[in-house]
Amino acid sequence: MNRLQGSAGDLQSRLSSISSGLRGLNLGANSLGPIGLFAVPSLNAANDRPSPRPTRRSG
């Protein structure tokens, strides 16, 4: 169980460093093909603000 918790902590720190590196980057309007015309503005807006952290459930 300790090994699994250590792996989860390592994954969390890696994902955190990746997401902090991506903050502030913006996609071009055609970067996702035809769906990008609709999706890119929302993704760019979401990339400019941090997402809320999930709450842990005990159980």
mmJSON file of the N, C-alpha and C atoms, coordinates in Angstrom:
{"data_MODEL":{"atom_site":{
"group_PDB":["ATOM","ATOM","ATOM","ATOM","ATOM","ATOM","ATOM","ATOM","ATOM","ATOM","ATOM","ATOM","ATOM","ATOM","ATOM","ATOM","ATOM","ATOM","ATOM","ATOM","ATOM","ATOM","ATOM","ATOM","ATOM","ATOM","ATOM","ATOM","ATOM","ATOM","ATOM","ATOM","ATOM","ATOM","ATOM","ATOM","ATOM","ATOM","ATOM","ATOM","ATOM","ATOM","ATOM","ATOM","ATOM","ATOM","ATOM","ATOM","ATOM","ATOM","ATOM","ATOM","ATOM","ATOM","ATOM","ATOM","ATOM","ATOM","ATOM","ATOM","ATOM","ATOM","ATOM","ATOM","ATOM","ATOM","ATOM","ATOM","ATOM","ATOM","ATOM","ATOM","ATOM","ATOM","ATOM","ATOM","ATOM","ATOM","ATOM","ATOM","ATOM","ATOM","ATOM","ATOM","ATOM","ATOM","ATOM","ATOM","ATOM","ATOM","ATOM","ATOM","ATOM","ATOM","ATOM","ATOM","ATOM","ATOM","ATOM","ATOM","ATOM","ATOM","ATOM","ATOM","ATOM","ATOM","ATOM","ATOM","ATOM","ATOM","ATOM","ATOM","ATOM","ATOM","ATOM","ATOM","ATOM","ATOM","ATOM","ATOM","ATOM","ATOM","ATOM","ATOM","ATOM","ATOM","ATOM","ATOM","ATOM","ATOM","ATOM","ATOM","ATOM","ATOM","ATOM","ATOM","ATOM","ATOM","ATOM","ATOM","ATOM","ATOM","ATOM","ATOM","ATOM","ATOM","ATOM","ATOM","ATOM","ATOM","ATOM","ATOM","ATOM","ATOM","ATOM","ATOM","ATOM","ATOM","ATOM","ATOM","ATOM","ATOM","ATOM","ATOM","ATOM","ATOM","ATOM","ATOM","ATOM","ATOM","ATOM","ATOM","ATOM","ATOM","ATOM","ATOM","ATOM"],
"id":[1,2,3,4,5,6,7,8,9,10,11,12,13,14,15,16,17,18,19,20,21,22,23,24,25,26,27,28,29,30,31,32,33,34,35,36,37,38,39,40,41,42,43,44,45,46,47,48,49,50,51,52,53,54,55,56,57,58,59,60,61,62,63,64,65,66,67,68,69,70,71,72,73,74,75,76,77,78,79,80,81,82,83,84,85,86,87,88,89,90,91,92,93,94,95,96,97,98,99,100,101,102,103,104,105,106,107,108,109,110,111,112,113,114,115,116,117,118,119,120,121,122,123,124,125,126,127,128,129,130,131,132,133,134,135,136,137,138,139,140,141,142,143,144,145,146,147,148,149,150,151,152,153,154,155,156,157,158,159,160,161,162,163,164,165,166,167,168,169,170,171,172,173,174,175,176,177],
"type_symbol":["N","C","C","N","C","C","N","C","C","N","C","C","N","C","C","N","C","C","N","C","C","N","C","C","N","C","C","N","C","C","N","C","C","N","C","C","N","C","C","N","C","C","N","C","C","N","C","C","N","C","C","N","C","C","N","C","C","N","C","C","N","C","C","N","C","C","N","C","C","N","C","C","N","C","C","N","C","C","N","C","C","N","C","C","N","C","C","N","C","C","N","C","C","N","C","C","N","C","C","N","C","C","N","C","C","N","C","C","N","C","C","N","C","C","N","C","C","N","C","C","N","C","C","N","C","C","N","C","C","N","C","C","N","C","C","N","C","C","N","C","C","N","C","C","N","C","C","N","C","C","N","C","C","N","C","C","N","C","C","N","C","C","N","C","C","N","C","C","N","C","C","N","C","C","N","C","C"],
"label_atom_id":["N","CA","C","N","CA","C","N","CA","C","N","CA","C","N","CA","C","N","CA","C","N","CA","C","N","CA","C","N","CA","C","N","CA","C","N","CA","C","N","CA","C","N","CA","C","N","CA","C","N","CA","C","N","CA","C","N","CA","C","N","CA","C","N","CA","C","N","CA","C","N","CA","C","N","CA","C","N","CA","C","N","CA","C","N","CA","C","N","CA","C","N","CA","C","N","CA","C","N","CA","C","N","CA","C","N","CA","C","N","CA","C","N","CA","C","N","CA","C","N","CA","C","N","CA","C","N","CA","C","N","CA","C","N","CA","C","N","CA","C","N","CA","C","N","CA","C","N","CA","C","N","CA","C","N","CA","C","N","CA","C","N","CA","C","N","CA","C","N","CA","C","N","CA","C","N","CA","C","N","CA","C","N","CA","C","N","CA","C","N","CA","C","N","CA","C","N","CA","C","N","CA","C","N","CA","C"],
"label_alt_id":[null,null,null,null,null,null,null,null,null,null,null,null,null,null,null,null,null,null,null,null,null,null,null,null,null,null,null,null,null,null,null,null,null,null,null,null,null,null,null,null,null,null,null,null,null,null,null,null,null,null,null,null,null,null,null,null,null,null,null,null,null,null,null,null,null,null,null,null,null,null,null,null,null,null,null,null,null,null,null,null,null,null,null,null,null,null,null,null,null,null,null,null,null,null,null,null,null,null,null,null,null,null,null,null,null,null,null,null,null,null,null,null,null,null,null,null,null,null,null,null,null,null,null,null,null,null,null,null,null,null,null,null,null,null,null,null,null,null,null,null,null,null,null,null,null,null,null,null,null,null,null,null,null,null,null,null,null,null,null,null,null,null,null,null,null,null,null,null,null,null,null,null,null,null,null,null,null],
"label_comp_id":["MET","MET","MET","ASN","ASN","ASN","ARG","ARG","ARG","LEU","LEU","LEU","GLN","GLN","GLN","GLY","GLY","GLY","SER","SER","SER","ALA","ALA","ALA","GLY","GLY","GLY","ASP","ASP","ASP","LEU","LEU","LEU","GLN","GLN","GLN","SER","SER","SER","ARG","ARG","ARG","LEU","LEU","LEU","SER","SER","SER","SER","SER","SER","ILE","ILE","ILE","SER","SER","SER","SER","SER","SER","GLY","GLY","GLY","LEU","LEU","LEU","ARG","ARG","ARG","GLY","GLY","GLY","LEU","LEU","LEU","ASN","ASN","ASN","LEU","LEU","LEU","GLY","GLY","GLY","ALA","ALA","ALA","ASN","ASN","ASN","SER","SER","SER","LEU","LEU","LEU","GLY","GLY","GLY","PRO","PRO","PRO","ILE","ILE","ILE","GLY","GLY","GLY","LEU","LEU","LEU","PHE","PHE","PHE","ALA","ALA","ALA","VAL","VAL","VAL","PRO","PRO","PRO","SER","SER","SER","LEU","LEU","LEU","ASN","ASN","ASN","ALA","ALA","ALA","ALA","ALA","ALA","ASN","ASN","ASN","ASP","ASP","ASP","ARG","ARG","ARG","PRO","PRO","PRO","SER","SER","SER","PRO","PRO","PRO","ARG","ARG","ARG","PRO","PRO","PRO","THR","THR","THR","ARG","ARG","ARG","ARG","ARG","ARG","SER","SER","SER","GLY","GLY","GLY"],
"label_asym_id":["A","A","A","A","A","A","A","A","A","A","A","A","A","A","A","A","A","A","A","A","A","A","A","A","A","A","A","A","A","A","A","A","A","A","A","A","A","A","A","A","A","A","A","A","A","A","A","A","A","A","A","A","A","A","A","A","A","A","A","A","A","A","A","A","A","A","A","A","A","A","A","A","A","A","A","A","A","A","A","A","A","A","A","A","A","A","A","A","A","A","A","A","A","A","A","A","A","A","A","A","A","A","A","A","A","A","A","A","A","A","A","A","A","A","A","A","A","A","A","A","A","A","A","A","A","A","A","A","A","A","A","A","A","A","A","A","A","A","A","A","A","A","A","A","A","A","A","A","A","A","A","A","A","A","A","A","A","A","A","A","A","A","A","A","A","A","A","A","A","A","A","A","A","A","A","A","A"],
"label_entity_id":["1","1","1","1","1","1","1","1","1","1","1","1","1","1","1","1","1","1","1","1","1","1","1","1","1","1","1","1","1","1","1","1","1","1","1","1","1","1","1","1","1","1","1","1","1","1","1","1","1","1","1","1","1","1","1","1","1","1","1","1","1","1","1","1","1","1","1","1","1","1","1","1","1","1","1","1","1","1","1","1","1","1","1","1","1","1","1","1","1","1","1","1","1","1","1","1","1","1","1","1","1","1","1","1","1","1","1","1","1","1","1","1","1","1","1","1","1","1","1","1","1","1","1","1","1","1","1","1","1","1","1","1","1","1","1","1","1","1","1","1","1","1","1","1","1","1","1","1","1","1","1","1","1","1","1","1","1","1","1","1","1","1","1","1","1","1","1","1","1","1","1","1","1","1","1","1","1"],
"label_seq_id":[1,1,1,2,2,2,3,3,3,4,4,4,5,5,5,6,6,6,7,7,7,8,8,8,9,9,9,10,10,10,11,11,11,12,12,12,13,13,13,14,14,14,15,15,15,16,16,16,17,17,17,18,18,18,19,19,19,20,20,20,21,21,21,22,22,22,23,23,23,24,24,24,25,25,25,26,26,26,27,27,27,28,28,28,29,29,29,30,30,30,31,31,31,32,32,32,33,33,33,34,34,34,35,35,35,36,36,36,37,37,37,38,38,38,39,39,39,40,40,40,41,41,41,42,42,42,43,43,43,44,44,44,45,45,45,46,46,46,47,47,47,48,48,48,49,49,49,50,50,50,51,51,51,52,52,52,53,53,53,54,54,54,55,55,55,56,56,56,57,57,57,58,58,58,59,59,59],
"pdbx_PDB_ins_code":[null,null,null,null,null,null,null,null,null,null,null,null,null,null,null,null,null,null,null,null,null,null,null,null,null,null,null,null,null,null,null,null,null,null,null,null,null,null,null,null,null,null,null,null,null,null,null,null,null,null,null,null,null,null,null,null,null,null,null,null,null,null,null,null,null,null,null,null,null,null,null,null,null,null,null,null,null,null,null,null,null,null,null,null,null,null,null,null,null,null,null,null,null,null,null,null,null,null,null,null,null,null,null,null,null,null,null,null,null,null,null,null,null,null,null,null,null,null,null,null,null,null,null,null,null,null,null,null,null,null,null,null,null,null,null,null,null,null,null,null,null,null,null,null,null,null,null,null,null,null,null,null,null,null,null,null,null,null,null,null,null,null,null,null,null,null,null,null,null,null,null,null,null,null,null,null,null],
"Cartn_x":[0.826,0.0,0.877,1.977,2.884,3.509,3.832,4.417,3.416,2.161,1.114,0.906,0.913,0.764,1.956,3.141,4.323,4.229,3.742,3.578,2.53,1.455,0.403,0.935,1.739,2.336,3.288,4.065,4.983,4.223,3.147,2.313,1.707,1.242,0.64,1.662,2.876,3.887,4.274,4.346,4.658,3.552,2.295,1.176,1.117,1.44,1.448,2.502,3.678,4.723,4.373,3.725,3.295,2.242,1.251,0.17,0.669,1.629,2.154,2.95,3.578,4.303,3.379,2.176,1.224,0.401,0.376,-0.45,-0.011,-0.961,-0.673,-0.475,-0.349,-0.215,-1.583,-1.625,-2.883,-2.773,-3.829,-3.891,-4.335,-3.916,-4.397,-5.794,-6.556,-7.953,-8.101,-7.119,-7.229,-6.4,-5.951,-5.053,-5.751,-7.067,-7.797,-8.686,-8.406,-9.212,-10.542,-11.562,-12.859,-13.483,-13.278,-13.875,-13.151,-11.943,-11.174,-11.82,-12.6,-13.283,-14.191,-14.747,-15.646,-14.927,-13.972,-13.35,-12.189,-11.428,-10.208,-10.482,-11.47,-11.695,-11.979,-12.729,-13.015,-11.77,-10.986,-9.754,-8.77,-8.65,-7.744,-8.21,-9.51,-10.029,-9.799,-9.975,-9.776,-8.3,-7.422,-5.988,-5.438,-6.156,-5.692,-6.016,-6.889,-7.229,-7.06,-6.641,-6.443,-7.769,-7.77,-8.977,-9.074,-10.279,-10.416,-9.894,-9.277,-8.747,-9.885,-9.883,-10.943,-10.797,-11.899,-11.861,-11.767,-11.092,-10.933,-12.097,-12.551,-13.568,-12.876,-13.289,-12.708,-13.542,-12.874,-13.668,-12.899],
"Cartn_y":[-1.192,0.0,1.265,1.216,2.371,2.627,1.559,1.711,2.356,1.945,2.515,3.991,4.366,5.775,6.596,5.994,6.693,6.915,5.904,6.048,7.102,7.148,8.147,9.553,9.705,11.009,11.44,10.492,10.793,11.213,10.51,10.853,12.236,12.543,13.846,14.963,14.768,15.816,15.983,14.886,14.986,15.7,15.353,16.013,17.494,17.814,19.211,20.005,19.429,20.142,20.292,19.281,19.374,20.465,20.474,21.453,22.869,23.051,24.401,24.858,23.935,24.294,24.661,24.118,24.398,25.653,26.14,27.303,28.499,29.154,30.334,30.069,28.803,28.502,28.57,29.029,29.125,28.37,27.644,26.906,27.816,27.502,28.212,27.731,28.539,28.22,26.936,26.602,25.4,24.232,24.316,23.293,21.96,21.957,20.712,20.344,20.906,20.615,21.35,20.817,21.501,21.721,20.777,20.95,22.038,22.375,23.406,24.771,25.027,26.327,26.556,25.475,25.591,25.305,24.374,23.926,24.804,25.343,26.072,27.301,28.136,29.292,28.882,27.809,27.347,26.791,26.025,25.475,26.583,27.58,28.685,29.464,29.673,30.38,29.572,28.247,27.396,27.294,27.459,27.348,28.578,29.685,30.913,30.97,30.12,30.119,28.706,28.585,27.248,26.551,25.254,24.494,24.2,24.069,23.771,22.386,22.256,20.958,20.111,18.846,17.963,17.737,17.506,17.215,15.72,15.346,13.913,13.42,12.245,11.588,10.577,10.525,9.515,8.254,7.161,5.948,4.713],
"Cartn_z":[0.0,0.0,0.0,0.751,0.784,-0.575,-1.283,-2.619,-3.563,-3.456,-4.298,-3.984,-2.716,-2.342,-2.838,-2.782,-3.298,-4.797,-5.51,-6.963,-7.294,-6.517,-6.747,-6.488,-5.442,-5.162,-6.257,-6.775,-7.863,-9.118,-9.425,-10.58,-10.411,-9.204,-8.956,-9.161,-8.692,-8.856,-10.322,-11.064,-12.492,-13.258,-12.966,-13.646,-13.292,-12.061,-11.641,-12.401,-12.575,-13.31,-14.79,-15.358,-16.76,-16.916,-16.03,-16.163,-15.927,-15.017,-14.814,-16.026,-16.733,-17.948,-19.09,-19.092,-20.166,-19.916,-18.699,-18.371,-19.197,-19.806,-20.599,-22.074,-22.475,-23.899,-24.562,-25.781,-26.52,-27.837,-28.177,-29.428,-30.564,-31.77,-32.939,-33.306,-34.016,-34.329,-35.131,-35.965,-36.791,-36.241,-34.998,-34.465,-34.196,-34.056,-33.833,-35.018,-36.153,-37.332,-37.265,-37.933,-37.983,-36.603,-35.686,-34.353,-33.569,-33.988,-33.306,-33.358,-34.405,-34.506,-33.308,-32.751,-31.606,-30.289,-30.299,-29.059,-28.603,-29.542,-29.178,-28.314,-28.606,-27.718,-26.269,-26.087,-24.726,-24.057,-24.805,-24.245,-23.886,-24.74,-24.447,-23.222,-23.095,-21.923,-20.655,-20.738,-19.576,-19.215,-20.182,-19.939,-19.229,-19.29,-18.655,-17.175,-16.692,-15.266,-14.715,-13.481,-12.913,-12.67,-12.824,-12.56,-11.068,-10.551,-9.117,-8.798,-7.656,-7.245,-6.723,-7.072,-6.565,-5.07,-4.424,-2.99,-2.787,-1.755,-1.457,-0.629,-0.99,-0.181,0.717,1.941,2.818,2.701,2.704,2.594,2.506],
"occupancy":[1.0,1.0,1.0,1.0,1.0,1.0,1.0,1.0,1.0,1.0,1.0,1.0,1.0,1.0,1.0,1.0,1.0,1.0,1.0,1.0,1.0,1.0,1.0,1.0,1.0,1.0,1.0,1.0,1.0,1.0,1.0,1.0,1.0,1.0,1.0,1.0,1.0,1.0,1.0,1.0,1.0,1.0,1.0,1.0,1.0,1.0,1.0,1.0,1.0,1.0,1.0,1.0,1.0,1.0,1.0,1.0,1.0,1.0,1.0,1.0,1.0,1.0,1.0,1.0,1.0,1.0,1.0,1.0,1.0,1.0,1.0,1.0,1.0,1.0,1.0,1.0,1.0,1.0,1.0,1.0,1.0,1.0,1.0,1.0,1.0,1.0,1.0,1.0,1.0,1.0,1.0,1.0,1.0,1.0,1.0,1.0,1.0,1.0,1.0,1.0,1.0,1.0,1.0,1.0,1.0,1.0,1.0,1.0,1.0,1.0,1.0,1.0,1.0,1.0,1.0,1.0,1.0,1.0,1.0,1.0,1.0,1.0,1.0,1.0,1.0,1.0,1.0,1.0,1.0,1.0,1.0,1.0,1.0,1.0,1.0,1.0,1.0,1.0,1.0,1.0,1.0,1.0,1.0,1.0,1.0,1.0,1.0,1.0,1.0,1.0,1.0,1.0,1.0,1.0,1.0,1.0,1.0,1.0,1.0,1.0,1.0,1.0,1.0,1.0,1.0,1.0,1.0,1.0,1.0,1.0,1.0,1.0,1.0,1.0,1.0,1.0,1.0],
"B_iso_or_equiv":[0.0,0.0,0.0,0.0,0.0,0.0,0.0,0.0,0.0,0.0,0.0,0.0,0.0,0.0,0.0,0.0,0.0,0.0,0.0,0.0,0.0,0.0,0.0,0.0,0.0,0.0,0.0,0.0,0.0,0.0,0.0,0.0,0.0,0.0,0.0,0.0,0.0,0.0,0.0,0.0,0.0,0.0,0.0,0.0,0.0,0.0,0.0,0.0,0.0,0.0,0.0,0.0,0.0,0.0,0.0,0.0,0.0,0.0,0.0,0.0,0.0,0.0,0.0,0.0,0.0,0.0,0.0,0.0,0.0,0.0,0.0,0.0,0.0,0.0,0.0,0.0,0.0,0.0,0.0,0.0,0.0,0.0,0.0,0.0,0.0,0.0,0.0,0.0,0.0,0.0,0.0,0.0,0.0,0.0,0.0,0.0,0.0,0.0,0.0,0.0,0.0,0.0,0.0,0.0,0.0,0.0,0.0,0.0,0.0,0.0,0.0,0.0,0.0,0.0,0.0,0.0,0.0,0.0,0.0,0.0,0.0,0.0,0.0,0.0,0.0,0.0,0.0,0.0,0.0,0.0,0.0,0.0,0.0,0.0,0.0,0.0,0.0,0.0,0.0,0.0,0.0,0.0,0.0,0.0,0.0,0.0,0.0,0.0,0.0,0.0,0.0,0.0,0.0,0.0,0.0,0.0,0.0,0.0,0.0,0.0,0.0,0.0,0.0,0.0,0.0,0.0,0.0,0.0,0.0,0.0,0.0,0.0,0.0,0.0,0.0,0.0,0.0],
"pdbx_formal_charge":[null,null,null,null,null,null,null,null,null,null,null,null,null,null,null,null,null,null,null,null,null,null,null,null,null,null,null,null,null,null,null,null,null,null,null,null,null,null,null,null,null,null,null,null,null,null,null,null,null,null,null,null,null,null,null,null,null,null,null,null,null,null,null,null,null,null,null,null,null,null,null,null,null,null,null,null,null,null,null,null,null,null,null,null,null,null,null,null,null,null,null,null,null,null,null,null,null,null,null,null,null,null,null,null,null,null,null,null,null,null,null,null,null,null,null,null,null,null,null,null,null,null,null,null,null,null,null,null,null,null,null,null,null,null,null,null,null,null,null,null,null,null,null,null,null,null,null,null,null,null,null,null,null,null,null,null,null,null,null,null,null,null,null,null,null,null,null,null,null,null,null,null,null,null,null,null,null],
"auth_seq_id":[1,1,1,2,2,2,3,3,3,4,4,4,5,5,5,6,6,6,7,7,7,8,8,8,9,9,9,10,10,10,11,11,11,12,12,12,13,13,13,14,14,14,15,15,15,16,16,16,17,17,17,18,18,18,19,19,19,20,20,20,21,21,21,22,22,22,23,23,23,24,24,24,25,25,25,26,26,26,27,27,27,28,28,28,29,29,29,30,30,30,31,31,31,32,32,32,33,33,33,34,34,34,35,35,35,36,36,36,37,37,37,38,38,38,39,39,39,40,40,40,41,41,41,42,42,42,43,43,43,44,44,44,45,45,45,46,46,46,47,47,47,48,48,48,49,49,49,50,50,50,51,51,51,52,52,52,53,53,53,54,54,54,55,55,55,56,56,56,57,57,57,58,58,58,59,59,59],
"auth_comp_id":["MET","MET","MET","ASN","ASN","ASN","ARG","ARG","ARG","LEU","LEU","LEU","GLN","GLN","GLN","GLY","GLY","GLY","SER","SER","SER","ALA","ALA","ALA","GLY","GLY","GLY","ASP","ASP","ASP","LEU","LEU","LEU","GLN","GLN","GLN","SER","SER","SER","ARG","ARG","ARG","LEU","LEU","LEU","SER","SER","SER","SER","SER","SER","ILE","ILE","ILE","SER","SER","SER","SER","SER","SER","GLY","GLY","GLY","LEU","LEU","LEU","ARG","ARG","ARG","GLY","GLY","GLY","LEU","LEU","LEU","ASN","ASN","ASN","LEU","LEU","LEU","GLY","GLY","GLY","ALA","ALA","ALA","ASN","ASN","ASN","SER","SER","SER","LEU","LEU","LEU","GLY","GLY","GLY","PRO","PRO","PRO","ILE","ILE","ILE","GLY","GLY","GLY","LEU","LEU","LEU","PHE","PHE","PHE","ALA","ALA","ALA","VAL","VAL","VAL","PRO","PRO","PRO","SER","SER","SER","LEU","LEU","LEU","ASN","ASN","ASN","ALA","ALA","ALA","ALA","ALA","ALA","ASN","ASN","ASN","ASP","ASP","ASP","ARG","ARG","ARG","PRO","PRO","PRO","SER","SER","SER","PRO","PRO","PRO","ARG","ARG","ARG","PRO","PRO","PRO","THR","THR","THR","ARG","ARG","ARG","ARG","ARG","ARG","SER","SER","SER","GLY","GLY","GLY"],
"auth_asym_id":["A","A","A","A","A","A","A","A","A","A","A","A","A","A","A","A","A","A","A","A","A","A","A","A","A","A","A","A","A","A","A","A","A","A","A","A","A","A","A","A","A","A","A","A","A","A","A","A","A","A","A","A","A","A","A","A","A","A","A","A","A","A","A","A","A","A","A","A","A","A","A","A","A","A","A","A","A","A","A","A","A","A","A","A","A","A","A","A","A","A","A","A","A","A","A","A","A","A","A","A","A","A","A","A","A","A","A","A","A","A","A","A","A","A","A","A","A","A","A","A","A","A","A","A","A","A","A","A","A","A","A","A","A","A","A","A","A","A","A","A","A","A","A","A","A","A","A","A","A","A","A","A","A","A","A","A","A","A","A","A","A","A","A","A","A","A","A","A","A","A","A","A","A","A","A","A","A"],
"auth_atom_id":["N","CA","C","N","CA","C","N","CA","C","N","CA","C","N","CA","C","N","CA","C","N","CA","C","N","CA","C","N","CA","C","N","CA","C","N","CA","C","N","CA","C","N","CA","C","N","CA","C","N","CA","C","N","CA","C","N","CA","C","N","CA","C","N","CA","C","N","CA","C","N","CA","C","N","CA","C","N","CA","C","N","CA","C","N","CA","C","N","CA","C","N","CA","C","N","CA","C","N","CA","C","N","CA","C","N","CA","C","N","CA","C","N","CA","C","N","CA","C","N","CA","C","N","CA","C","N","CA","C","N","CA","C","N","CA","C","N","CA","C","N","CA","C","N","CA","C","N","CA","C","N","CA","C","N","CA","C","N","CA","C","N","CA","C","N","CA","C","N","CA","C","N","CA","C","N","CA","C","N","CA","C","N","CA","C","N","CA","C","N","CA","C","N","CA","C","N","CA","C","N","CA","C","N","CA","C"],
"pdbx_PDB_model_num":[1,1,1,1,1,1,1,1,1,1,1,1,1,1,1,1,1,1,1,1,1,1,1,1,1,1,1,1,1,1,1,1,1,1,1,1,1,1,1,1,1,1,1,1,1,1,1,1,1,1,1,1,1,1,1,1,1,1,1,1,1,1,1,1,1,1,1,1,1,1,1,1,1,1,1,1,1,1,1,1,1,1,1,1,1,1,1,1,1,1,1,1,1,1,1,1,1,1,1,1,1,1,1,1,1,1,1,1,1,1,1,1,1,1,1,1,1,1,1,1,1,1,1,1,1,1,1,1,1,1,1,1,1,1,1,1,1,1,1,1,1,1,1,1,1,1,1,1,1,1,1,1,1,1,1,1,1,1,1,1,1,1,1,1,1,1,1,1,1,1,1,1,1,1,1,1,1]
}}}
